[in-house]
Amino acid sequence: MSISNPPANPTTAHCAADWLLAESLAPHVQGDPLQPLYDFAARGVLAMPFCAHCDLALELEQQRCDGCGALEMLWRQVEPVGEVHAATMMHRRERGLVVAEQPYPIVDVELVSSHRIVVTTVTPCPAAPPIGARVFLGFRRLGAATIPAIEYSKGSS
């Protein structure tokens, strides 16, 4: 796996304190297969994996390229814009884990880079965005990790 160094000056640096999950659910970034995602996100940049040989967009935890069969991937910055592919409102209360007391959106976003990512919102939102809505990705903090989330109220259509 090859990783470009995240840019020092982020273009999207909004990170809100987490409103949804307990800090104990934060991912352990060091050594995690998604560490490049978290490292770039900590600098306010959305990065996703691509095949290092044929440049095909890969799923977050994909090990082998579907196009050429290569095992090497390269993480690089992508535009933090996409379209809602699927969305739902989760009704879940689990003391000690889920700190939100109201239902919260879970959104499957197809990025303009052709990647898909399932996220929630940067801040609490009373409704899920409609299918086809254009959304922008920002970030939220969960413990020491910075993770992508949609900014549904920011220019959404």
LOLO-361804 format. One record per residue: x, y, z of N, C-alpha, C, O in turn; residue in one letter. Coordinates in steps of 0.05 Angstrom, whole numbers. Atoms other than C-alpha are relative to their C-alpha. Layout:
{node {X; Y; Z}; {X; Y; Z}; {X; Y; Z}; {X; Y; Z}; a}
...
***
This chain:
{node {17; -23; 0}; {0; 0; 0}; {18; 25; 0}; {37; 26; 15}; m}
{node {-15; -25; 2}; {26; 69; -18}; {-18; 22; 10}; {-42; 23; 3}; s}
{node {16; -22; -11}; {3; 131; 19}; {14; 26; -6}; {38; 29; 2}; i}
{node {-10; -27; 3}; {14; 202; -2}; {-2; 14; 27}; {-21; 8; 42}; s}
{node {3; -15; -24}; {27; 249; 55}; {-24; 19; -1}; {-27; 33; -21}; n}
{node {23; -18; 1}; {-36; 287; 74}; {10; 29; -1}; {31; 35; 10}; p}
{node {-8; -28; 1}; {-32; 361; 57}; {0; 13; 27}; {-16; 6; 45}; p}
{node {-2; -13; -25}; {-11; 406; 114}; {-22; 20; 5}; {-30; 25; 28}; a}
{node {21; -20; -2}; {-64; 459; 100}; {-26; -11; -11}; {-29; -11; -35}; n}
{node {25; 12; 9}; {-133; 428; 97}; {-18; 20; -14}; {-17; 44; -8}; p}
{node {20; -17; 12}; {-187; 455; 52}; {-26; -2; 14}; {-43; 15; 12}; t}
{node {25; 4; -15}; {-242; 427; 95}; {7; -9; 28}; {13; -33; 33}; t}
{node {-10; 7; -27}; {-225; 429; 169}; {-21; 0; 22}; {-14; 2; 45}; a}
{node {22; -1; -20}; {-293; 429; 204}; {-1; -27; 15}; {-6; -47; 3}; h}
{node {2; 24; -17}; {-291; 379; 262}; {-16; 7; 25}; {-6; 22; 42}; c}
{node {17; -5; -24}; {-347; 380; 313}; {5; -22; 20}; {12; -45; 12}; a}
{node {0; 20; -21}; {-346; 343; 379}; {-22; -20; -7}; {-43; -13; -16}; a}
{node {20; 20; 9}; {-382; 277; 368}; {-26; 2; 17}; {-25; 5; 41}; d}
{node {27; -3; -12}; {-456; 280; 384}; {-14; -27; 0}; {-35; -29; 13}; w}
{node {14; 25; 3}; {-473; 207; 368}; {9; -23; 17}; {-7; -36; 30}; l}
{node {-11; 24; -13}; {-427; 155; 398}; {18; 7; 24}; {30; 28; 25}; l}
{node {-19; -3; -23}; {-389; 146; 463}; {28; -3; -10}; {34; -17; -29}; a}
{node {-28; 0; 7}; {-315; 157; 459}; {12; -28; 0}; {31; -33; -14}; e}
{node {-11; 27; -2}; {-303; 84; 477}; {-3; -15; -27}; {10; -36; -30}; s}
{node {4; 13; 26}; {-327; 66; 406}; {19; 11; -21}; {17; 3; -45}; l}
{node {-19; -12; 19}; {-272; 107; 373}; {18; -22; -11}; {28; -39; 4}; a}
{node {-19; 20; 12}; {-229; 67; 324}; {28; 5; 11}; {36; 28; 17}; p}
{node {-28; -2; -7}; {-157; 53; 344}; {14; 5; -26}; {18; -14; -42}; h}
{node {-11; -9; 26}; {-124; 91; 287}; {26; -14; -7}; {29; -24; -29}; v}
{node {-26; 12; 6}; {-53; 64; 293}; {-2; -29; -7}; {-13; -45; 8}; q}
{node {0; 28; 9}; {-46; 0; 253}; {-27; -9; -12}; {-29; -31; -22}; g}
{node {25; 7; 12}; {-118; 1; 229}; {3; 1; -30}; {16; 19; -41}; d}
{node {-2; -1; 30}; {-126; -16; 155}; {-10; 26; -12}; {-3; 34; -34}; p}
{node {11; -26; 10}; {-164; 50; 148}; {16; 24; 11}; {7; 46; 10}; l}
{node {-16; -22; -11}; {-108; 91; 181}; {4; 23; -19}; {3; 46; -11}; q}
{node {-3; -23; 19}; {-96; 131; 117}; {-25; 18; -1}; {-23; 42; -3}; p}
{node {25; -15; 0}; {-170; 152; 118}; {0; 19; 24}; {-6; 43; 21}; l}
{node {0; -16; -24}; {-163; 176; 190}; {23; 21; 0}; {19; 44; 9}; y}
{node {-22; -19; 1}; {-95; 209; 178}; {-6; 24; -17}; {-1; 47; -10}; d}
{node {7; -22; 17}; {-120; 250; 120}; {-23; 16; 13}; {-23; 41; 13}; f}
{node {23; -14; -13}; {-186; 266; 157}; {9; 18; 22}; {-2; 40; 26}; a}
{node {-10; -17; -22}; {-146; 293; 216}; {10; 26; -10}; {12; 46; 5}; a}
{node {-9; -24; 13}; {-121; 345; 167}; {-22; 14; -16}; {-17; 33; -31}; r}
{node {22; -12; 14}; {-190; 360; 140}; {-2; -7; -29}; {-14; 8; -45}; g}
{node {0; 9; 28}; {-180; 321; 75}; {-13; -27; -2}; {-7; -45; 14}; v}
{node {12; 26; 5}; {-222; 265; 48}; {18; -15; -20}; {23; -5; -42}; l}
{node {-17; 16; 17}; {-178; 210; 19}; {-13; -28; -2}; {-24; -38; 17}; a}
{node {12; 26; 5}; {-200; 144; -12}; {21; -17; -15}; {40; -6; -26}; m}
{node {-19; 17; 13}; {-163; 83; -39}; {-5; -5; -30}; {-28; -6; -39}; p}
{node {1; 6; 28}; {-147; 71; -112}; {20; -22; -6}; {40; -25; 9}; f}
{node {-19; 20; 8}; {-112; 14; -147}; {25; 14; -10}; {24; 33; -25}; c}
{node {-26; -12; 7}; {-38; 32; -154}; {8; -6; -28}; {26; 7; -39}; a}
{node {-8; 8; 27}; {-35; -2; -222}; {-19; 11; -21}; {-10; 21; -42}; h}
{node {18; -8; 21}; {-99; 14; -260}; {-17; 24; 8}; {-34; 33; -8}; c}
{node {13; -24; -10}; {-126; 73; -218}; {-30; -4; 5}; {-45; 16; 7}; d}
{node {28; 5; -6}; {-194; 40; -205}; {-6; 7; 29}; {9; 2; 47}; l}
{node {9; -6; -27}; {-232; 66; -145}; {-6; -26; 15}; {-19; -44; 5}; a}
{node {3; 24; -16}; {-230; 13; -89}; {-19; 6; 23}; {-21; 29; 33}; l}
{node {15; -2; -25}; {-277; 0; -31}; {19; 5; 23}; {43; -2; 21}; e}
{node {-18; -7; -23}; {-250; 22; 37}; {17; -23; 9}; {41; -20; 14}; l}
{node {-15; 22; -11}; {-229; -47; 60}; {6; -21; -22}; {13; -44; -15}; e}
{node {-6; 18; 22}; {-218; -79; -9}; {29; -7; -1}; {46; 11; 2}; q}
{node {-28; 9; 0}; {-154; -120; -13}; {11; -4; -28}; {35; 0; -32}; q}
{node {-9; 6; 27}; {-151; -136; -88}; {-17; 15; -20}; {-41; 17; -16}; r}
{node {14; -16; 20}; {-169; -94; -148}; {-18; -19; -17}; {-9; -40; -27}; c}
{node {18; 15; 17}; {-230; -120; -186}; {7; 2; -29}; {0; -15; -45}; d}
{node {-6; -5; 28}; {-203; -91; -251}; {24; -16; -10}; {23; -29; -30}; g}
{node {-25; 12; 10}; {-131; -117; -255}; {11; -22; 19}; {30; -35; 12}; c}
{node {-9; 20; -19}; {-123; -162; -194}; {23; 8; 18}; {33; -8; 34}; g}
{node {-24; -9; -16}; {-67; -120; -163}; {-7; 1; 29}; {-31; 5; 37}; a}
{node {3; -1; -29}; {-57; -120; -88}; {9; 27; 12}; {4; 32; 35}; l}
{node {-11; -25; -9}; {-26; -51; -83}; {-21; 22; -3}; {-34; 24; -24}; e}
{node {18; -22; 2}; {-68; 10; -67}; {14; 26; 7}; {35; 26; 20}; m}
{node {-10; -27; -5}; {-55; 84; -64}; {-23; 17; 11}; {-45; 18; -2}; l}
{node {20; -18; -12}; {-94; 131; -19}; {5; 28; -10}; {28; 38; -9}; w}
{node {-3; -28; 9}; {-106; 201; -48}; {-25; 16; 5}; {-47; 5; 8}; r}
{node {22; -18; -6}; {-149; 261; -37}; {-21; -1; -22}; {-15; -4; -46}; q}
{node {23; 0; 18}; {-218; 261; -69}; {-17; 24; 7}; {-16; 34; 30}; v}
{node {19; -22; -5}; {-270; 316; -76}; {-21; -9; 21}; {-33; -31; 17}; e}
{node {19; 8; -21}; {-315; 314; -13}; {-29; 6; -7}; {-43; 18; 8}; p}
{node {27; -6; 10}; {-379; 317; -54}; {-11; -27; -11}; {3; -42; -23}; v}
{node {12; 24; 11}; {-428; 262; -71}; {-30; 2; -1}; {-42; 24; 4}; g}
{node {29; 1; 3}; {-500; 241; -81}; {-10; -23; 18}; {2; -44; 20}; e}
{node {12; 19; -17}; {-544; 204; -32}; {-10; -24; -16}; {-27; -21; -34}; v}
{node {8; 25; 14}; {-552; 132; -56}; {-22; -14; 16}; {-41; -25; 5}; h}
{node {20; 12; -18}; {-592; 107; 5}; {2; 14; 26}; {23; 24; 34}; a}
{node {0; -14; -25}; {-612; 137; 71}; {-23; -12; 17}; {-44; -20; 8}; a}
{node {20; 9; -19}; {-650; 117; 133}; {4; 14; 27}; {25; 26; 31}; t}
{node {-2; -10; -27}; {-664; 141; 203}; {2; -23; 19}; {-15; -41; 19}; m}
{node {-5; 22; -19}; {-636; 96; 258}; {-13; 8; 26}; {-8; 30; 37}; m}
{node {13; -4; -26}; {-679; 90; 321}; {14; -19; 19}; {6; -43; 20}; h}
{node {-15; 17; -17}; {-630; 63; 372}; {9; 15; 25}; {20; 37; 23}; r}
{node {-10; -11; -25}; {-616; 77; 445}; {15; -22; 14}; {4; -43; 20}; r}
{node {-16; 20; -14}; {-560; 39; 478}; {18; 15; 19}; {39; 26; 12}; e}
{node {-14; -15; -20}; {-537; 70; 542}; {30; -8; 1}; {37; -31; 0}; r}
{node {-29; 4; -1}; {-462; 79; 546}; {14; -2; -27}; {38; 0; -28}; g}
{node {-12; 3; 27}; {-452; 70; 471}; {-11; 22; -18}; {5; 37; -30}; l}
{node {13; -20; 17}; {-502; 113; 433}; {-9; 23; 18}; {-26; 19; 35}; v}
{node {6; -22; -18}; {-506; 182; 466}; {-23; 17; -11}; {-36; 31; 4}; v}
{node {22; -14; 12}; {-557; 211; 417}; {-26; -11; 12}; {-30; -35; 15}; a}
{node {25; 9; -12}; {-627; 209; 447}; {-22; 0; -21}; {-44; -10; -16}; e}
{node {20; -1; 21}; {-664; 221; 381}; {10; -18; -23}; {34; -24; -25}; q}
{node {-8; 15; 24}; {-664; 180; 316}; {21; 17; -15}; {21; 41; -15}; p}
{node {-21; -13; 15}; {-605; 196; 271}; {3; -12; -27}; {-2; -36; -31}; y}
{node {-2; 10; 27}; {-591; 190; 197}; {25; -17; -5}; {47; -12; 6}; p}
{node {-22; 16; 11}; {-547; 137; 165}; {-3; 2; -30}; {-24; -5; -41}; i}
{node {2; -7; 28}; {-530; 155; 94}; {22; -14; -16}; {46; -12; -9}; v}
{node {-18; 13; 19}; {-498; 116; 37}; {5; 21; -22}; {-14; 27; -37}; d}
{node {-7; -21; 19}; {-462; 168; -7}; {18; -11; -22}; {38; -25; -16}; v}
{node {-18; 6; 22}; {-434; 156; -76}; {15; 26; -6}; {3; 46; -15}; e}
{node {-17; -24; 5}; {-376; 205; -83}; {4; 4; -29}; {1; -14; -45}; l}
{node {-6; -5; 28}; {-359; 239; -148}; {24; -16; -10}; {28; -19; -34}; v}
{node {-24; 17; 7}; {-295; 196; -146}; {-9; -29; -6}; {8; -45; -13}; s}
{node {12; 27; 4}; {-341; 134; -154}; {2; -18; 25}; {-6; -41; 24}; s}
{node {-1; 15; -26}; {-327; 111; -82}; {-27; 2; 13}; {-43; 20; 8}; h}
{node {24; -1; -17}; {-384; 94; -35}; {9; 0; 29}; {28; -14; 36}; r}
{node {-6; -1; -29}; {-383; 111; 39}; {-26; 3; 15}; {-43; 18; 7}; i}
{node {23; -1; -17}; {-434; 101; 94}; {7; 17; 24}; {26; 10; 39}; v}
{node {-7; -19; -21}; {-435; 159; 144}; {-26; 10; 13}; {-48; 3; 5}; v}
{node {22; -15; -11}; {-479; 200; 189}; {6; 29; -5}; {21; 35; -24}; t}
{node {-3; -28; 4}; {-482; 275; 195}; {20; 12; 20}; {25; 1; 41}; t}
{node {-20; -14; -17}; {-431; 324; 225}; {-14; 8; 26}; {-2; 6; 48}; v}
{node {15; -8; -24}; {-485; 349; 273}; {-27; -14; -1}; {-35; -25; -22}; t}
{node {27; 14; 1}; {-553; 320; 294}; {-18; 12; -21}; {-17; 36; -27}; p}
{node {18; -8; 22}; {-605; 322; 239}; {-26; -15; 4}; {-25; -39; 8}; c}
{node {26; 13; -5}; {-679; 308; 248}; {-11; -18; -22}; {-30; -33; -18}; p}
{node {10; 16; 23}; {-687; 275; 179}; {24; -8; -17}; {44; 5; -18}; a}
{node {-20; 9; 19}; {-647; 235; 129}; {-3; 16; -26}; {-26; 23; -33}; a}
{node {3; -14; 26}; {-631; 270; 64}; {-13; -18; -21}; {-11; -42; -19}; p}
{node {14; 16; 20}; {-672; 248; 4}; {20; -14; -20}; {42; -4; -24}; p}
{node {-16; 14; 20}; {-644; 198; -47}; {5; 20; -23}; {-13; 35; -31}; i}
{node {-7; -18; 22}; {-607; 237; -101}; {10; 27; 9}; {20; 43; -7}; g}
{node {-9; -26; -10}; {-591; 297; -56}; {30; 2; -3}; {45; -18; 2}; a}
{node {-28; -5; 1}; {-523; 327; -67}; {9; 7; 28}; {-4; 24; 42}; r}
{node {-9; -5; -27}; {-483; 327; -2}; {30; 5; 0}; {45; -4; -18}; v}
{node {-28; -6; -3}; {-416; 353; 21}; {10; -15; 25}; {-5; -17; 45}; f}
{node {-11; 14; -23}; {-371; 314; 69}; {18; 19; 16}; {34; 34; 5}; l}
{node {-17; -13; -19}; {-340; 345; 130}; {10; -22; 19}; {14; -44; 10}; g}
{node {-11; 20; -18}; {-314; 310; 192}; {-11; 4; 28}; {-19; 26; 35}; f}
{node {7; -1; -29}; {-332; 294; 264}; {22; -14; 15}; {36; -31; 4}; r}
{node {-20; 13; -18}; {-288; 274; 322}; {-13; -21; 17}; {-34; -16; 29}; r}
{node {9; 22; -18}; {-297; 208; 358}; {25; -9; 14}; {41; -23; 3}; l}
{node {-24; 5; -15}; {-245; 203; 412}; {23; 14; -14}; {22; 37; -20}; g}
{node {-23; -11; 13}; {-177; 213; 379}; {-2; -2; -30}; {15; 8; -45}; a}
{node {3; 4; 29}; {-203; 195; 310}; {-18; 22; -13}; {-37; 31; -1}; a}
{node {16; -18; 15}; {-230; 243; 258}; {-12; -17; -23}; {2; -31; -37}; t}
{node {14; 17; 20}; {-282; 210; 213}; {-18; 17; -18}; {-30; 37; -9}; i}
{node {18; -15; 18}; {-321; 233; 152}; {-29; -1; 8}; {-38; -21; 20}; p}
{node {29; -2; -5}; {-393; 255; 159}; {-11; 21; -19}; {4; 39; -28}; a}
{node {10; -20; 18}; {-440; 294; 115}; {-9; 25; 14}; {-19; 25; 37}; i}
{node {10; -26; -9}; {-455; 367; 124}; {-26; 5; -15}; {-27; 20; -34}; e}
{node {25; 0; 14}; {-527; 359; 104}; {-12; 28; -4}; {-24; 33; -25}; y}
{node {11; -27; 3}; {-546; 431; 116}; {16; 18; -18}; {7; 40; -25}; s}
{node {-18; -17; 16}; {-488; 458; 75}; {-4; -4; -30}; {8; -22; -42}; k}
{node {3; 0; 28}; {-511; 470; 5}; {-14; -25; -11}; {-12; -31; -35}; g}
{node {13; 24; 10}; {-552; 406; 1}; {-24; 7; -17}; {-36; 28; -13}; s}
{node {23; -6; 17}; {-605; 402; -52}; {-20; -22; 1}; {-41; -21; -12}; s}
***
